[in-house]
Amino acid sequence: MANIALLSSMPRLGGLAMPPFSQAQRYWYHWFMATERGAKAIADDRKSFTHLQWENWGPDDWFDERTFEQVSKSFDNPDWVAVTLHSYRVRCGEAEPDARSLWLEDPIKEKKTLSLPAIYIQGDEDGVNPPKVSENVHEKFTGPFQRILLQNVGHFPQREDPESTAKELTLFLDARVERLSAGRV
């Protein structure tokens, strides 16, 4: 689940504001990927780079090496490095977004709040976006909003606790369907 924990500190909904130093330290890899030397290091050893992230982003032993080996096969995709680097470079303002997404990105950046129903599922041991930085994320949403912290879960709730994540999403979506069926948006 993509975490949007820094929304509460942003002047706009879209784009990443310069984070506080404590958060910048957790985002070291964003800046690393923005440099040519970092990009080359990742291209040369994407598996070690990603393994380090997995180690840092969650509780000890949240994954086993067999699982990582299975997932790491996807890093061999010829587009993986370019797509990954571009994604993070755009977030930091170091690259232009894909022109095909501007129809959505530009209007979102202009928004101060969103009125749509939203759920924010986060692990209480997220090593990238600790729960402290998402405490006020609800302020960016004027529609129905739920923030759910999963215990003993890090940055990947859908992978680390798929049952709880699916349960919470189902409850959230069922409530939306019920509201729509009753004519309440």
N, C-alpha and C positions, 0 to 999 in steps of 0.2 A: 504494500500500500504506500503510495507516494506520500511522504509527510510534508506538510506545508507549515511547519511550526513557526517560521519567522514572519508569517503574515502579520502578526500583531505589532511588529516593529516597522512595518513597511509604510511608506507614505501612500503607496498605491497597492492595489491588489496584485498586479502583475509585476514581474521582475524581482530580483533580489536586491534589497538594500544592503549596504555594508553592515555586516553583523558585528555585534560586540566582540572584543578580542577573544573571550572564552569560546564563543561559537566559531569564530574564524579558525581557532586552533583545531576544532573538530572537523572543519571544512578544508583542512590543509590540501586534501587531494583535489579539490576544485582548482586551486591555484596551480598545483603541480601539473594538472592536465592542460592548463592554459599556456604552459611554456613548451617550447619546441623540444627541449631536453626531456621534460616529463613525458611528452607525447611519444618520443622515441623509446624511452624506457618502458612505457606501457606496451607499445607495439612489440618490443623485443621480448617482454616477459609478462604478458597480460595475466597469466594464471597466478603468478606470485603477487602481483599488484592486487588482484581481486581477492585472493586468499587473505591478505592482510586486512582488507576492508571487512570481510566477513568476521575475522577475529575481533576487530575493534567495534563492530556495530551491534553486538548482542552479548548476552550472558555467556559465560564459559560453557563450552560443550553444547552450544545450541545446534551445532551441525556436526556430522561425522565426515570423515575424509571420503568415504564411498559416495555420499551425497554430493560433496563438492566436486569430486571427479566426474560424476554424471552431469552436473550442471556446467562444469567448465568446458565441456565439449562444445557448448554454444559459443564460447569465446573464440573458437576457430573459424567462425563465420567470417568471410573476407570483409564484410562491412562493419564488424563489431567495433573495431578501434575507431574508425571514422565517425560512426554514429554515436558512440559513447563520448568521445572527445567533444563533438559538436554540441551534444546535449548540455554538457557542463559549461562549455565555453559561452554558449548563448545565455545561460543563467547568470554568468558573471559579466555579461556585456562585452565579451572578448570575441564574439562572432555574431553574424547576422542570423536571425531565425530563418528557417526555410520559408521561402516566399509563399509556398502553398498553405502555410498556417497563419499568415498575417490576418486573414479575414476573422480569425478568432482571437489571436494574440493581442492585436491592437485594441479592440474593444474591451478586453479583459483588463488590460493595463490602465484603462481610464476609469474603471470601477473602483469605488471605495468600499462597497459592500456587495454581497450577492444575496438575493432573496430566495434562492432555491433551497429545498431541503438538503441537508448535508449531514454526513456522519464522518467523524474523525476517529479512526482506530489507531492506537499507538501502543507500543510496548513500553512498560514502565522501566525497562533497562535499555532503551534506545541509546546507543553510543554516539549517534550523530546529532539527533534532535531530542535531547532529554525532555521529559514531560514539563519541566519548569518553563521551557521556552514556548510551549504551546498552551499555557494556561489561559491566555486571553484570545485565542484564535476564534472563539465564538463571537467576538466583537465584529468580525468581518462578515458575519452572516445574519440577515434579518429574518430569514425563514426558519422553519424547524431545524434544530441543530442538536446533535449529540456528540459528546467527546467521551470515548471509552478507552480506558487504560487497561491493558491486559498484563497480568502479573507474570513475572519471569519470562518476558518476551522482549526482544530487542527491536531492531530496525525493520524486520520483515515479518509482521504479524501473520500474513497469509501463508508464509512458509513455516514459521515457528509454531504457530498454534492455529492451523487451518480450521479446526472444528469450532473454536470460539469465534474466529473471524467470520466464518460462514453463518453461524448462529446469529451474531449481532447484525450482520448484513440482512439476513432473512427477516429478523424482527423489524428492522428499520424499513425495509421495503414493504413488508406486509402492512405496517402502519400507514405508509404512504398510499398503498392501494385501497385500504379501508377508508382513508380520508377522501380519496378521489371518488370512491363508490358512494360515499355519503354526500357528495357534492361540496366538500370542503377542500380547499386547496391548501 
